[in-house]
Amino acid sequence: MLNTALQIAFALVSLAFLLSFWRLLKGPDAPDRILALDTLYVNTLALLVLLGIYRGSALYFEAALLIAMMGFVGTVALCKYLLHGDIIE
């Protein structure tokens, strides 16, 4: 039962990843692309957590935590650059 649920979750999150990547490439303007990039790293986190559950390893959860921290900082930096034109004042 868990194996089937994990396979379905992998398929759906992978589809969400591909749709976010498509929005990143074809986004009409910069805020849409930043939002797509943010969604891409959230989808990556979900895939890593699902892989950690599937393999039974805590290493994937630690990698997901590191990616979450870097993704948050990156999103904040990109938004600040978009609003003010520079990152460090």
C-alpha positions in Angstrom: 0.0 0.0 0.0 2.8 2.5 0.9 4.7 1.5 -2.2 1.8 2.3 -4.4 1.1 5.6 -2.7 4.8 6.6 -3.1 4.7 5.8 -6.8 1.7 7.9 -7.3 3.2 10.7 -5.3 6.5 10.5 -7.3 4.5 10.8 -10.5 2.4 13.7 -9.4 5.3 15.7 -7.9 7.4 15.0 -11.0 4.5 16.4 -13.2 4.4 19.5 -11.0 8.2 19.8 -11.4 7.9 19.7 -15.2 5.1 22.2 -15.2 7.0 24.6 -13.0 10.1 24.2 -15.2 7.9 25.0 -18.2 6.7 28.2 -16.5 10.3 29.1 -15.7 11.2 28.9 -19.4 8.1 30.5 -20.8 7.2 32.9 -18.0 6.0 36.3 -19.4 8.0 38.4 -17.0 10.5 38.2 -14.1 8.1 37.8 -11.1 6.5 34.8 -12.8 9.9 33.2 -13.4 10.9 33.9 -9.8 7.7 32.2 -8.6 8.4 29.3 -10.9 11.9 28.9 -9.5 10.5 29.0 -6.0 8.0 26.3 -6.9 10.8 24.2 -8.5 12.8 24.1 -5.3 9.7 23.2 -3.3 9.0 20.3 -5.8 12.7 19.2 -5.4 12.2 19.2 -1.7 9.1 17.0 -2.0 11.0 14.6 -4.3 13.8 14.3 -1.9 11.5 13.7 1.0 9.6 11.0 -1.0 13.0 9.4 -1.9 14.0 9.4 1.7 10.8 7.7 2.7 11.2 5.2 -0.1 14.8 4.3 0.7 14.5 4.7 4.5 17.5 7.0 4.8 17.7 10.2 6.8 20.4 11.6 4.5 17.7 12.8 2.0 15.9 14.7 4.7 19.1 16.6 5.6 19.7 17.4 1.9 16.1 18.7 1.7 16.7 20.9 4.7 19.9 22.4 3.1 18.1 23.0 -0.2 15.2 24.6 1.6 17.5 27.1 3.4 19.4 28.0 0.2 16.2 28.3 -1.8 14.7 30.7 0.7 17.8 32.9 0.7 17.9 32.8 -3.1 14.2 33.8 -3.4 14.6 36.7 -1.0 17.7 37.9 -2.8 16.0 37.7 -6.2 12.9 39.6 -4.9 15.1 42.2 -3.3 17.0 42.7 -6.5 13.8 43.0 -8.5 12.3 45.6 -6.1 15.4 47.7 -5.4 17.9 47.0 -8.2 20.6 45.8 -5.8 20.9 43.1 -3.1 23.3 44.7 -0.6 22.5 48.3 0.3 
